[in-house]
Amino acid sequence: MIQVKTEKNGPFYKKVKVLGHAMYDDYGKDIVCSAASSIVTTTINGILSLDKGSLSYIVSTKGMDITIKTEERTTQILIRNMINLMKELEVNYPDNIEVK
């Protein structure tokens, strides 16, 4: 199961962790993992294209850790959108992804 964990300071996102594998299908054929990866990658690339210093991330074999370094409105909106998209994915695949 993919686990999405968020850390906030008041209304502002500070950290997002995306860990695990959806186990919907075999590696390379898993549509839930593909969707989650696309959502996260697109969001990070979009934010970094606007402000390279707004976040940092680490990719490991376990998943991805994202640290949001700014409370700037656009960055926070894009992160919130990413979380909302992951929640929509969770509604459709509750056995494969969990957003906390």
PyMOL commands that set and color helices and strands:
alter all, ss='L'
color gray80, all
select helices_A, chain A and resi 31-50+73-92
alter helices_A, ss='H'
color red, helices_A
select strands_A, chain A and resi 2-9+12-19+55-59+63-68+97-99
alter strands_A, ss='S'
color yellow, strands_A
deselect
rebuild
show_as cartoon
